[in-house]
Amino acid sequence: QVQLVESGGGLVQAGESLRLSCAASGAAYSGFRTWPMAWYRQAPGKQRELVAAITSGGRPNYADSVKGRFTISRDNAKNTVYLQMNSLKPEDAAVYYCGRGSPPSYWGQGTQVTVSS
């Protein structure tokens, strides 16, 4: 059973940065390097939306709303995918979820990001 555990969320002011981490564990985690991974977010009253994705080969893809501010990366040796978020805006506030697959079939529990103006 794959487990994805997000961390790194918190409360920041607009313009500040956060780095989210998603660590994979469980019986199948040894296949991490072959998995496409992604970060999604869901704000209250809104649908879950794709923020950034990264292929098994490391190629990133971003939502237009975060291009130039967010960077997705992966460390296959640590079975971890990261989301570096710079110049945060109040509209970035949401619960951020890590997902495995394209589209994701496994999800983490989410980590809350709050951005004050």
C-alpha positions in Angstrom: 0.0 0.0 0.0 1.4 3.4 -1.1 1.4 6.1 1.5 2.0 9.7 0.6 2.7 12.1 3.5 2.7 15.9 2.9 4.4 18.4 5.1 5.6 22.0 5.1 2.3 23.9 5.1 1.6 26.8 7.4 0.7 30.4 7.7 2.7 33.0 5.9 2.2 36.6 4.7 1.7 37.5 1.1 5.0 37.6 -0.7 6.7 35.0 1.5 7.7 31.4 0.6 7.0 27.9 1.6 8.3 24.5 0.6 6.0 21.6 0.6 7.3 18.0 0.7 5.6 14.7 -0.1 7.3 11.6 1.0 6.2 8.2 -0.4 6.4 5.1 1.8 4.8 1.6 1.9 5.3 -1.7 0.2 5.4 -0.2 -3.4 7.5 2.9 -2.7 10.5 1.4 -4.4 8.8 2.2 -7.7 8.8 5.9 -6.9 11.2 6.9 -9.7 8.7 5.5 -12.2 5.7 7.5 -11.0 4.4 10.7 -12.3 3.7 12.9 -9.4 1.6 16.1 -8.9 0.5 18.7 -6.5 -3.1 19.7 -6.4 -4.9 22.2 -4.2 -8.4 22.7 -3.0 -9.7 25.9 -1.5 -13.0 26.1 0.4 -16.0 25.8 -1.9 -13.8 25.1 -4.9 -12.9 22.1 -6.9 -9.5 20.4 -6.5 -7.2 21.8 -9.1 -3.8 20.9 -10.6 -1.0 23.1 -9.4 2.1 21.4 -10.8 3.1 18.0 -12.1 6.3 16.2 -12.8 7.0 13.2 -15.0 9.1 10.3 -14.0 11.8 11.8 -16.1 11.6 15.1 -14.2 9.8 17.3 -16.7 7.5 19.8 -14.9 4.2 21.3 -15.9 2.5 24.2 -14.1 -0.9 25.8 -13.9 -0.9 29.2 -15.4 -1.7 30.8 -12.1 1.6 29.6 -10.5 4.0 29.7 -13.4 7.2 31.7 -12.5 6.4 31.4 -8.8 6.2 27.7 -8.0 8.7 25.0 -8.7 8.1 21.3 -8.5 11.0 18.9 -8.2 11.7 15.3 -7.1 14.4 13.5 -5.3 14.1 9.8 -6.2 16.7 8.8 -3.7 14.5 10.1 -1.0 11.2 9.1 -2.6 10.1 12.7 -2.2 8.5 15.4 -4.4 8.7 19.0 -3.5 6.8 22.2 -4.2 8.7 25.4 -3.7 6.2 28.2 -3.5 7.5 31.8 -3.8 5.8 35.1 -3.9 2.7 33.6 -2.3 -0.6 35.4 -2.8 -3.8 35.2 -0.7 -5.4 33.3 -3.5 -2.9 30.5 -3.1 -4.4 29.6 0.2 -5.8 26.1 0.1 -5.2 22.5 1.2 -2.4 21.1 -0.9 -2.5 17.5 -1.8 0.2 15.3 -3.3 -0.9 12.7 -5.8 0.7 9.7 -7.5 0.0 9.0 -11.1 -1.4 10.9 -14.1 -4.2 11.4 -13.2 -3.5 10.6 -9.6 -4.8 7.4 -8.1 -3.3 7.8 -4.7 -3.5 10.9 -2.5 -1.9 12.2 0.6 -3.9 13.6 3.5 -3.1 17.2 2.5 -1.3 20.1 4.2 -2.9 23.5 4.8 -1.4 26.6 3.3 -2.7 30.0 4.6 -1.6 33.3 3.2 -2.5 36.5 4.9 -2.6 39.8 3.0 
